[in-house]
Amino acid sequence: MAITETNILNRLYFVAGSMFVFALAVVFKLCTIQFVQGEAYIAMAEERNIQDMDIPANRGNVYSSDGSLLATSIPKYDIRIDAIQPKNDVFNALVKPLSDSLSKFSGKPSSYYLKRIKKARLDRNRYFLLARNISYSEYIRLRNFPMLNLGAIKGGLIVTQEEKRDHPMGGIAERTIGYEKIDDDGNVTRPGIDGYFGKKYLRGKNGKRLMQKIGSGKWKPIVDYDQVEPQDGYDIYTTIDVNIQDIAHYSLLGQLETYEADHGCAVVMDVKTGEIKAISNLGRSTKGNYYERLNYAVGESHEPGSTFKVMALMAALEDRVIDTSTIVDTKKGSKRFYRRTITDSRGYGKISAARALEVSSNIGMATIVDDHYSEQPRKFLNRLKSWKLHDTLGVSLIGEGKPIIPEPGDAIWSKNALPSMAYGYNLQMTPLQILTFYNAIANNGEMVRPRFINAVKEFDREIETFDKEVISQKICSDKTLAEIKEILKNVVVRGTGRRMYSENFSMAGKTGTARTDYNDYEAWRKDRKYVSSFAGYFPADNPKYSCIVVIHKPSTKIGIYGADVSGPVFKRIAQKIYTETPLVDALESLEVVDKKTDADYHMFYETAQTYKTIMPSVIGLPAMDALALLENMGLKVKMEGAGTITSQSVNKGIKVKQNQTIVLRTS
């Protein structure tokens, strides 16, 4: 059928009408978006491109007992340039001088930067990286380079800051002090003091600032907007003595290397207060090097072996089922207990209970406990419980190991449980828990909780202080204490620790050698490894410090016994503390002016810029050098006099704020 002119016109009218209706719908939608939904869409756009982001607060510092810096947060900076932000005339005039300055900073050719910055502008790159992870002093230098010195709007400067945790003393006691640990999912955890006190004291409160999205995952601060400033965390002053810590660390390290051991720990504790003066935890890497891997002293529960014989004998003495002169038959070095044979290193025959502990007779201790407690095991267990040996210490560190002391009805309980426990098997304790008991003996029976913290401060203002905490006022009678002290002294004089004896220096304590995997003989037979330990205190008659040294899996080709492996570490720590720390104390009491007169100013400057929130000592520096150093830290200086600095209003190691006033007095 032929198409008429009228049909064609009708079709055209229909198409035109449809297009007109579509155009009206588009206009209507645009008007709706503009006037009705406009604010909602604008808000969505701003939410995607402008966000309120955190300004991380500076984490508080961790100090030793004498104010030495153990851990601090150092600001690190990334410097970028918004390559399309500067105007053409500014960019063209300054891109070459900027490239020259960057070349001097990094050592790369100027052409390297010139080519890349120009390309970044052509590519409309608003987030071009110039320098990464630089220090505060380097940041100050870069921000004064051509173009960057014009700031964010005119020069395109973009600065992002992160806080990095730094340990000025290296890895010493790092596990106890704490550090950042990032898992596979990017989560940050912190062991040690840094982790335990982080949320309450160290973390601080983050600030807020507006950030603008300038690319995929890239943001820059919006200038000229008010921001909420972060509040820095408080500082923690620990009980750690850096000199004793150094002694313990290197004494342990040397012995681990000599005996090719798997890992070990050493702890030094102040007898009266419970303050931990040193704690070293070293584990062996696959390459044979030793470093702070785990906090073995606090977290690793294991069978203590012969160091537990002290508790077993004290229980019998305190319950008055024996006295120190009670004769016990150790046979010829082998005795059968309930289908299990217990052996000694050699036969001692009939000896006193005191002598049984001095020579560390397994048979002697097992016989005493089995003879007097086999029919009433809970009497023995209740004595241990009265000393809190079944409880954790509740120390201020995450991950304390739980002691295991079996009772009748437990899966690991049998007739052999008590004889085994008598010489330190079939139960588990951590080194710190064992040390706490020995410390109570040294402290005339008063058991105090080990303490790692002295105070929490904000600058020089005390927020909280930590004092001695008593776990038990008196663990036993004075008679039992006197007897056990005499035996522990004789262990070193004529017992298993006699190789440690010195006419010039007295020590008291107990050796320990425990087989690994005691309850799984087949597992132990595969490698036949041991745990060697020594726990005690010094000086023997008027104890100042208690100490424990535990070394796991020393090479059996070299030695395994506590007296040979761990005892020398204990002796070295004890002797060095009393021969070296008095000298250190005397040197520290001298006037420090002479020490700093010839010091290199640049060393002081670099230190002050690295730890820019920590007040350095400027005593002994010329007034003008001290003035320049502190002003470069962002401090205000009031000088009284001229010449050499003799005193400062804020002590070394105290945290300072930007624009804080420091008063310096001169000679």
QUIMO-V716226 format. One record per helix or strand of 3 or more residues. SS is the DSSP state (helix for helix, strand for strand). FROM is the first residue (numbers start at 1). TO is the last residue. If there is no record, write none. Layout:
<<SS/FROM/TO> <SS/FROM/TO>>
This chain:
<<helix/5/36> <helix/38/49> <strand/50/55> <strand/69/81> <helix/88/106> <helix/110/122> <strand/128/134> <helix/136/143> <helix/148/155> <strand/157/166> <helix/174/177> <strand/180/182> <strand/188/190> <helix/192/196> <helix/198/202> <strand/207/215> <strand/218/221> <strand/235/238> <helix/242/259> <strand/263/270> <strand/275/284> <helix/296/299> <helix/305/318> <strand/327/329> <strand/334/337> <strand/340/343> <strand/350/352> <helix/353/358> <helix/362/373> <helix/377/386> <helix/416/422> <strand/427/429> <helix/431/442> <strand/453/458> <strand/461/465> <strand/470/472> <helix/478/494> <helix/498/500> <strand/507/515> <helix/521/527> <strand/530/538> <strand/545/552> <helix/562/565> <helix/567/589> <helix/593/597> <helix/601/610> <helix/623/632> <strand/636/640> <strand/644/648> <strand/661/666>>
